[in-house]
Structures are given as C-alpha cells and as structure tokens.
C-alpha cells in the first residue's frame, strides 16, 4: 500500500541529489506573464484611484450636501447659515442605494433649523403659516400663479412637514411611542397632500425604516464615545496581549514540551473557571425580579448589559463553555500520542525560530502592507461612492421636443428649452451622472474590490514565501547553524521579489477570483432574500458552500506551493503539483502532524485571548482596580472588551502564524528528506536526531495501524 502511494498516481518521489543543499540560489524568473499582468493591473488601479479622486468628494460622507451638491453650513458658501439638511421624502432614504451612493433619492435642501411642527402644504398654502413653510421649499421659490398640485408635481415643496430632530446635521423624524401609540412630535394623525386625514402610523411605517438610520447613528455615536474615553485602556490591553504572546513564544523556544502541556492545562482551567463563574451568576440571579424573562421575549437591546441580568444568558454561556471543555478534553484523550509527535515538531520549529529571531517581527511588515492596501481600497471606494451628482430632467407634456433631456435648475428658466416648452419644468430625477464614468461606477467598485483581494493575497503570499525560504535554509543546513546563510530572512525576501513576483501574483490572482465571486454571490443573496423562490435560494446556498470550500482548498494548496517555490524556485503550477503530490504520498503524516499542531496553536491563541479577555471583563465592569485608576464610565462596556479580545486574537495570530509557517515548512522538508536520503553516511538525513527518532517512530506506528485497518 505504501509503495502504491509513493509510485502510483501521486507522482515520482524525489531522488538523491548530492548537490542539493536547500533553497536553490541559481534560479530564474517564474510566471513572468502574471508579473506583467499584475503591473498593468496596478497601473490601472492607480488610474482608477486618480479618476475617483478627481470626481469624488469625501466631504459628502461627513458634511451634508443639498440636491445641487452644495455643502450645508460651510463657511464661504451661500448655505453658510443653513447647517442642517432637510429631506423632502425621508421614506426614500430607506433604500439600500443610500449606503452605496451616500445620497437619498429625494430632493434635499439646506435649512437653518429642522421643522418643529406638523404642517401640510395644503393647509399652509393660503395662510400666514406659509412663510414658515416656505423655508423648507427649494431656494428662491415663488408662488406666482401655481397651485398646490403643480408645486408638488414640480417637486418644489414637500407635501408635509413633520417634527424632526437634527442628528449629524441631518433632520430625522422625531418618532416615539406614548402609551403604546406611535407619535411624531405630538401628532397621531396627518393629512396627505390632497387633504385626506390618515393615521400617523401609515406615515411612520415607511419613516421607521429611514429612522433605523437614526438609531444606527445613535448607536455608532455612543460606541464612538466609548472609544474616546477607553482607547487608552484598550491600547494597554493590546500591549499586554503582545507581551504575553512574545513571552509565550520565547518560553516555547526553550521549554517547548513543558509549555505545550502547561498551555493545555491552563486552557482547561480557564474554561473551567468560566463555567464556574457562569454557574455562580446563574445561582445569584435566582429569585431576582425579572431574571426569568427569556432572551426571545426581551428581544434585541442595544445595551447588552440588560442580558447579563437574565438567568437564561448565563445558562447559555455555561452550556457553551461546558461543551467546548468536553470537546477539548476528548480530543486530548484521543490525540495524546500524536500530541507527543507534534511537540517534537514544535520543538524543532522553536529551534528554527531561535536561529531566525527576526522572523517574529516580519508580521509587522505584512501588517503595514495590508494597512496600505486597506487604506487605498477604502479611500478609493469612498471617492467612487461620492462621485454621483444630482441629475435633473426636463419634464413636461408629450409635445415637448426636449422631454427627458438633462437640464440645470439654475439656468433652465432662461434657456431655449424653457422657451420651447413653456409648461416644462426642470425636476430632480436621480443621483448619478450621464457620462461614461458615472455609468461605469458599479464596475469600478467591483474592480476596486477585486484589486484589494488580489493585492492583499499577494502581500500574504510574499510573507509566506519569505518565511518558508528562511526556515528551509535552517532545515537543509547539515551543520546547524554553521551552514545557514548570514541573513536567511532578508535573502529569502530578496529571492521572492526578484524571481517569483509572477508566481505570487498567479496564486493570489486565483484566490482573488474566487473571493470576488463569493462577494458577488453574497450580494445576489441579499437581493434574493425578498423573493419566495425556494429553488433559487437552495441553488444560491449550494453555490456559496461550494465556493467557500474551494477558497479553503486553494488557500491550503497555495500555502504549500509557496513553500516549494521558496525551496526549488519553480513556477506556481509546478510547485503546486509537486506540493500536492508530496502531501498525498505522505497523507498519514499529514493527518498526524499538521492538524494536531494547528490544534495546539489554537489552544495557545485561546489561552492568550481568554486571559486578556477575562482581565478586560473584570476591569471594565469595575470588578478590579489598577492602582488608583479605574475603568471610565461607558455606554456599553462590551465595546472595549470585544475590541481587546479581537485585537488580542489578531496579535496572537500574528505571532503564531510564524510558528505555523515554520511547522509547515519543516514538515514538507521532512517529507522531502525522507525521499531523498536514507540516513546512511553517504546519504544522511538533514533533520535533527531528536526529530528523526520521534517522527520516524510515530510515522511507522501510524503506517502499521493503517495497514491493519486495510
């Protein structure tokens, strides 16, 4: 069976080569075409950014603008004394296009203050109140001989004013409930533009959707306030996570075996304490008023502290932690022998990291480059989204020859079109543009997202090849560390950029294509949510699942292909094929080592995240004090706690990713070493004696077990 695995459908094993001493230095450029394609794509990406920066205006995201594109309340403009934006029809702001274009598809004007009373145009038309109403019509509006219907048709005045409150310089309806009755201001009924009185609930049903934006803004502002008063302590928490991660890695270098077992015991203890704490809180709430209300009955609350006063919440936490504790204990029981083998590989990885200590700082380079990619993508997306302009169309009777043409409200009444069509009007149509650039905005946004995926994957691939080249130099040094190059990390980084930019671009391109397809599927899935077509939903779910699996497989294949590129300098396709065949020829060892070491590293991340998370929880809930300082008052204490937990995980993942790449590289080198050499004096193994003894023994036991099962 072993011979079939080696000489069958999974390629030919590597032969002994006395000249092979590790990563090949005499190599040539690979996948040059993809390198050229990446260069052209980057040039195009820069061009898109320049065009977007020329047409867009990110101030539209911060400062409100009226339908003519003029800012409200900005010095030096005619709206300097009008700081608030008023929407003619706030219901249209509930459209999903608002998030894409940062504009509501309804006429908007700048006003001195938001309306504070309920009033309809029909009621105010021939009364003194029209002077108040007039300030919410388009600038320079004059009655002339127009009627109410004509004014509403031309979109010169809103049909109704409702009490509103300003938020972020925008007027939103003052919607609230009084004794179970939905009210806007003090009104429970309103008149539409045609004099018919209706219940205010009919208006609110649409306005509540737009008012959800107000609630989201209020939540965002409270979260922002929490960050402004707690950022100092958040930074301290992240520094603690970084120190713990670095300390753990250093101890792992010298005490790998002990640290792994200590880590396992501590994870079990931390989870056990979590279960104990949840039980104590669950027991403490017994008998308290309101503690037996279910989470479903309570519904969604933005103040998450409310849930901590429910027994059901702590019961759910206790059950989740108990299940996680049992799963980890069972895995440790069944994997106890394989854990010993994985510890040996981690010890070897610790030695490799010890000889290439600067590799622990390389994640900072990756982080910096990823920040550049994210910043460019985000800024380009904002500029593209703010490139839309208010488009006005000529509307009139069917005899007008200029019907549907673009017009400008400022000059329309003196234009030839107005003289040719006396009854025509220049009315707001939509946000967008008539140029080819505006018609291509959606495509440019997709291209922007695609380039972000491509460049981000390229940065990650560069880091993987660099680390793999450095650690491979360690493994293939017969006398460690005497035969290692002087600066293995810098040498590997230089080889990756000089010779293999095309191969990295090729692998990241394939992954980016799959990722952009997943984004498009998510977008289509959101559009189909309102549909009742069960087959379409089933098909969409299957496609999303398939592409998720495909992305995971490509990431796994790319990672191992980059290791082969770092060692042999072959192109991407050849490296991917050789890596896949090598893994398939050693599939038992892959199952024994690769996933077990991943599991151990996951426990290490959980230990760091859990420790810092528990410390943050006790601090921000005022359970402990640090010297004389105490936690600041917060709207939602879960904001800094979640930030610290997520940040701690990312920091721990950055440190452990170096170890993970080291283990994967050493594992592939180990498999290559077994095929090339036999351990004799003429063909000695490059692996250390300790690694050889435990890995070969463990692999032999697994091979015998597999043969017995077959």
N, C-alpha and C positions, 0 to 999 in steps of 0.2 A: 504493500500500500504506500509506504514511504517513497519507494522507487518510482511508482506511478506519479506521485505528487511532484517529484523532482524532475523527471524526464518526460512527463506527459504533456498535457495541454497548457502548462503554465511556463513555457519557455525552457531554455537551457541554463543550468546552473553556471555560475562564474567559474572559470578555470584559473589555475595557479599562474600568477604572473610575478616573477621575481623583481620586476622593475616598479611594481605598484607600491607606493608608499603613502597613500592617502590622496587628498584632493589634488587633482591634476593641475599643474601650473601652466603647461603649454597647451592652451585651449584657444578656440576661435569663437567668433561671434555666432550666436544662435538666433533663429527666428527673426532675421533682420526685417522681413516684411512687416511683422507685427510691431517692431520698433518704429518703423516709418509710419505705420498706421496710428500708433499712439501719439507720435509727434504731431501729425496732421490733426488728430482729434483735439490735442491740447491747444494748437493754434486756433482751431475753430471754436473751442470753448472760451478762449480769451476774447475772440472776436464777438461771441455772443454776450460775454460779460460787458465789453465796451459798448456794444449797441444798447444793452439793457440799461447801463449806467447813463447813457445819453438820453434815453426816453423816459426812464423811471424817475420817481421822486420818493425816496423812503420817508420823507416827512409826512406823506399821506397816511402812514401807519400810525404816527404819533399825533399829528395835528389834523383836525377835521378840515375837509375841503367841501365847498359847495358844488353844485352841478356844473359850474363853469370852471372848476379847477382852481378856484381862489381860496387861500387859506383863511380860516376864521381866527380873529383875534391876534393876528401877527402884525407887529409894527411895520409901518411903511406900506401897508395895503389899505384899500378902501374899506375893508372889513375889520380894521384895527379895533373899533369899539363894539364889534359883534363877535364875542368869543365862543358862542355856542352854535352847534349845528342842529337844525330842525328838519325832520323828515316829513314829507307830505303824507306818505303812507307807510307807517312803521312796520306794518304786517309784511311788506315785501322784503324787509331785512332778514326774515327767517329763511331766505333762500340759501342753499349751500354755496352758491356762487359768491356770496359775500366773503367767505373765507379765502377764496381764490383770487378775488379782484380787490378786496378791501373797500368795496363800494356797494351800497344798496341800490337796486334798480328802481329808484324812485327819485323825483326831483327833490333837491336839498338846497336850503338857503342858510346863510349865517344870520343869527338873531342876537339881540342884546341880552335877552333872557328867555327862558323857556316859558311856554304858556302855563298859567296858574289857575285857569278856569275852564269849565266846559262850555263850548260855544260852537254853533254850526254856522256855515256861511249863509244859509238861507235865513236864519233868524237874525243875523247881524247885518244883512245886506243894506237895508234902508233905515238903520238905527244909528245912534251915536256910537254904539259899540264897534261899528265897522272901523273906526280909527284905530282901535286896539287890534282888531282882526287883521287890518291891512299890513301890519308889520310882519306878518307871517306869510304874506304873498311874495311873489317874485319881485326883485328890486324894480323901482320906478313903475309899479303897477298903477294904472289909471282905469277908472270905471268906463269912461267915455259913454257909449250907449249900449254896452254889453249887458246881457242878462246873466243870471246865476248859472244857467245851464251852459252858456257859451264860455264862461270863465272856467268852469270845471272841465269842459271839453278841452280847452287850451292848456290846462294844467298850470294856470297862473296863481291859483289859490288852493289850499287844502279844503276838502269838503267839511272837515270837522276839526276842532281843537279839543284836546283832552289834557287835563292837568299832567304835567311832566316834571321830572327832576333831572338836573344835569349830572352826568357821570362821564368822566374823561372828556369833558367839553361837548357832550352829545346829549340831546334831550330824549329821555326814555319815559314811557308812560308810568305814572305813579299808581301802579296796580297793587291792591292789597285786599285782604279779606276782613270784613267786620261782622262778627256774629254769624259766620258761615255764609255771608253774602259777598260776592265778588264786587268790588267797587273800584272806580277810577276817580281819585280825588274823593269827593263826597257824593258822586253821582252813581245811580244804579240803572238809569236809562239814558238813552241818547236818541237824537234824531239823525237820520241819514241825510244825504244831500238833497233829498226830494221831499222832505217834510214829514216822513213817516217815523213815528216813535217806536223804538225797539228796546228790548232788554240789553243792558250793557254787556251781559255775558256773551252775546253774539259777537260783539266787537272784541272782547277780551280773548275769546277762543283763538283768534288769529294773532292778537297782540301778545298773548302769553308766550308764543313761540319766539317772537322777537325779544320779549322780556327775559327769555332764558339767557340771551346775550348779556343782559344787565346782571343777572345772578352770577354768570360765569365771570364777568368783570369784577364783581364784588369779591368773589372767592379768590380771584387772581390778585386783587389788591391786598386782601388780608394775608395771603401767602407771601406776597412781596414784603409786607410789613414785618412778618415773622422772620424773613431772611435778613432784613435790615438790622434787626435787634439781636439776632442769634448767629450771624455769619462768623463772628469771632470764635464762638464755641464750636461751630461746625468745623472750622479750619483746625482747631485744636484736636477735635475728634479724628479728622482725617490724618493729621500728623501722628497721632497715637497709632492709628492703623498702619501707617507707613513704617513706624518704628517697630511695631510688633512683627510685621511681615519681614522686615530686614533682619531683625533679631532671630526670627524663626529660620530664615534661610541660612544665616551664619551658623546657628546651632546645628542645622541639618548638615552643614558641611563637615562638622567634626563628630557629631553624635547622631548620625542618620538613623541607625536602628533604634536607639533609645527614644529619639524624638518622634519617630513614627508611632511607637507604642504609647508614648505619653500623649500624643495628639489624639489617638483613638480613644484612650481612657478619658481625656478631657472633653471630647465631643460627647461621649456618653454621659458624662457628669453634667455638662451644660444643658443637654436636653432633659436630663433627669431633674435638674433644678427648675427648668421651665415648666415641666409637668407639675412639680410640687407647688410652684408659685401659682399656677393656674388653679390648682385644686384649692389652695388656701383662699384665693379671691372668690372662687365659686362658693366655698363654705361661708365666707364672711358675708356675702350678699343674701344668704338665706334669711328670709323673713323681712327684708327691707322692702318698703313700699315701691312698687313699680319695677322691681328687679326681675319679675317673672314674665314680663312682656317679651314676646318673641321678636326676633330681628325683622321678620317679614311684616309684622304688624306695625313696627316702628317706622319702616320704610327708610329711604335714603336721607341721611342727615349730613350736612357739610361739616358739622362739628363732631368729629369721630369720638370725642370723649364721652358722648352720650352712650355709645355702645359698651363702654367699659363698666357701666352701671347695670348691665344686664347679665344675669347668670348664664344665659344661653351663649353669650360671647365667650366667656371663659371656659365653658364646657366644650365649645367647638375648638378653641385653642388647645385644650388639654387632649382632646381626641386626636387632633392632627399631630401634635408632638409625640404622643404615645405611639401612633402608627409609624412615624418616622424613626423613633427609637427602636421599635421591634424590627423594622426592616434592616436597619444598620447592624443590629446585633446578629440577626440571622445571616446577613451577608458575611460578617466577620467569622462566624462559626464555619460556614461552608467554604470560605476562601482563606482559612488560616494558613494552609501550606503554601498557597500561591502568594500570600502576602509576604512570606519569608523570601520568596524568589524576587518579588517586586522590590523589597527592601534592599536586596543586593544590587539591583539595577539603580535604585535611588542613591545608594552609597557611591556607585561609580559615577553617577551624574553629579554628585556633590564634589567629587574629586575634580571632575572636568570643570565645573563652575569655579572651583577654587583656583585652578590654573588660569581661568579666563574671567577674573572677577569683574572686569569692566562690562561683561555681558549683562550683569544685573542692572546697569544703567541704560542699556540700549532701549528698553521700553519707553524711556523718556523721549528718545529720538522719534520712535513710532508715534507716541502721543502728540508730539509737536507737529509732525507732518499731518497727522489726522486732524488736528485742530485747524491747520491751514486749509485742508480740503473742506472741512465743515464750514469754516468761515466764508470761503469763496462761494460754496454752494448756497448757503443761506443768504448772503448778500445779493447774489445773482437772482435767486428766487424772489426776494423782496422787490428788487428793481423791476423784474419782469412783471410781478403782480401789480405794481403801481404804475405801469406803463399805459393802462387804459385811460381813455379820455371820454368825456360826455359827448355823445353823438346826438345831434338834433336833425330831425327830418321835416320836410315840408309836407303838411297835411292839409288837405282841402277837398273840394268836390272832385268828382271824376273828370270834369272838363279841364282841370288844371294840367297843363303840359309838364309842369315841374313836380308833380306829385311823387313823393318818396325820395326826392333828391336831398343831399346833405345841405344844411344851412347853418348860419351863425346868428344867434339871437340878437347880438349887439347891432348888427348891420342889416338884418333881414328887412325891416320896415322901409328902408331906403334903397333896397336892392331892386333890380329889374324883375326878379321872380315875384316880389310882392306886388309890383305894379301889374304884372301879367295875370296874377291870381289874387284879386282883392280880398277874397274870402279865405285865403290860405293862411296858415299860421306856422311858425317855426317852433316845433314842440320837441321836448326831450324824448328820445327813443330808447337808448340803452348806453351802457358803458362798454367801450371797446375802441374801435377805430376802423377806418376804411382802407388803410394802407396794407400792403402785403405783410409788413412787420406785425401789425395787430392781428391779422388773420392767422399768422404763424405762431402766436403766443403759446398756445397749448402744446404745439410741437416743440417749441423751445424749452418749455418747462420739463417735458419728458426727456429731452436731450440733456438738460441740466441735471436731472436726477440720474440719468444713465452715466454721465461722466463722473458724477460723485461716486457712484458704486465702483466704476472702473478704477478711478484714482485711489480710492480708499482700499480696495482689494490689492492694488499694486503696492501701496505702502506696506500693507501687512505681509505681502509676498516677499518684498525686499527684506523685511525683518526676519522672516523665516529662513530665507536663503543665507543671510548673513550669519545668523546663529548656527545654522546647520554646518556651514563651512568652518566656523571656528571650532565647534565640538568634534567635527570629523577629523580636524587636524590633531586634536588630542587623542582620539581613539587610534588612529593609524600611525601614531608615533610609537615605535618599538620600545624606545627607552624614554619613558615619561618622567619629567617634561623636557629632557635634553634635546630630543629630536623635534620638538614643537617649534614652529616659526616664532619670531620675536613678538610680533603683534598679530595674533591669529584673527582677532575680530576685525581689525582695520583691513587686513589682507583679504578676508572674505567679503567685506563690504565693497572694496575696490573691484574684486573679480565680478561680483554680482552686477554692479553698474556698468563696468566696461564691456563685459562679454554677454551678459544674459538679460539685458533690459527687454529685449524682444520676447524671450521665453516667459519672463514675469508678466509682460503685457498680454501674452497669449492666454496664460492661465487665468489672470484676473479678468480678461475680456469674457471668457466663457462663463465665469461665475457672475459677472455683472449682467450678462444677457438673461440668465436665469432669474436673478434678483429683480430686474426691471419687469420681467414677465409676471413675477409674483405681485409686484406693486400694481400692475395693470389689472390683474385678477382681483385684488382687494378692492380696487376702485369699481370694477364691474359688479362685484358682490354687493357693495354698498348701494349701487344703483338698482340692483335687482331685489333689494330687501322688500320693497313695497309690492313687488309682483307676487302673484299667487301660484306661479308655475313651479310645481314641485320638482319636475324633471330638470328644469334649468338650475334650481338650487342644488339638486343632487349632483348634476354634472359639474357645477362650479366647485362644490366641496371636494369632489374627486380630483379635479384639476389642481386645486390648492394643495391637497395632500400629496399628490404625485410630484409637484414642483418643489414642495418642501423637502421631500425625501431626496429628490435629485440634487438640490442645493447641498444637503448634508453629505451626500456621496462625493460630489465634486470637491467640496472643501477637504474631505479626507484624502481624496486622490491627489489634489493639488499639493497638499502638505507633504506627502511622501515624494511626489515628483520633484519638489523644490530641494529636498534632501539629496536626491540623485543628481540634480543639476549642480548642486554645490560640490559634490564629490567628483563627478566624471565630466561635467561641462558639456553634456549632450543637450539636444534641443528638448522642447517641452514634451512632445508626443513620445519620443523615445524614452525619456526619463519616466514619464507616467506609466508607459507599458512595462518597463523594467521594474519599477517600484511595485506595481500591482502584481506582476508575476512572482517577484521575490516574496511578497507577503503571502501570496497563495501557496507558494512552496513551503512556507513556514506558518501555515494557518493556525496550528496548535499553539505555537509560541505566541502568536498574536493574541489569541484568546486568553492565554495565561497571563501575559505581562502587560500588554497595552492597556486593557480596560481596568486591570487591578490597580496599576499606578495612577490612572485617571481617577479612580475611586479614592485612593489615598490622598491625592492632591485636592480633591473636592472636600474631603474631611478637613484638610488644613485650611482651606478657604472658609469653611463653615465655622471652624474654631475661631479664626480671627474676626470674622464678621459677627459671630454670636457674642464674643467677648466685648467688642466695641459697641455692639447694639445694646447689650444689657447695661453697659456703663452709661450710654447715652439715654436710655429709657429712665434709669434711676435719677440721672442728673436733671433732665428736662421736666420730669414730673415732681421735682423738688423732694425726692426721697433721700438724696445725699447732697452735701455741700463740698465745694473745693475751697479750702481755707476760708476766707471771709466772703468770697464771691458766691453768688447763687445764680440759678438759671433766670433769664429775663422773662417777664410776663409775655405770654404768647396767645394768639388766637387759636392756633392748632398746634399742639406740641408734637403731633406726628410729622409735621413738616421737617423740622431739623433732624428728628430721629430717622425718618426714611432717607433723608439726604445723606446722613452719616453712614447708614447701612449700605446704601447703593454705592457711595463713594468708597467705602472700605472694601466692598467686594471688588470694585474695579482696580483698586490699588493692589489688593492681594492677588487678583488675577494677573496683573502685570508682572509681579514677581514670580508667581508660579508658572506663568507661561514660558519663562526662560527655562525652568526646570522641565516643563513638559516637552519643549522642543529639544532639549538635551537628551531626555529619555528616548524620544522617538528616533533621534539621530543615532544614538548609541545602539538602539535595538536593530535598526537597519544595517548598521556597520557590523554588528554582531552576526547577523544572518549572512552577510557577505563574507565575513571572516570564516565562518564555518564551511562555506562552499569553496573558498579559495585555498584554505590551509587545513592541515590535519593535526597540528600540534607537535610534529616531529621537529628535529633540529634543523632539517632542511626547509621545512615549511611551518615555522612556529606561528602560533596564534598571536594576534596583536592585543587581544583582551587581557586584562589583569588576571593573575592566578585565582584570586578570590571570586571574581565574576565567572571565570570559566568553570570552577568547581560547582558552584550552586546552580548556574544556568544549565549546564550540560546535564547535571543530575536531575534537575526539575524537568527538563525537556524530555529526558529518557523515560521518566516515570509517566509523563503525560502521553508519550507515544505508545508505551505498553498498554496504558489504560484504553487508548483509542483502538488499538488492535484487538483487545479483548472484547470491546463493545461491538466491533465489526464482525 
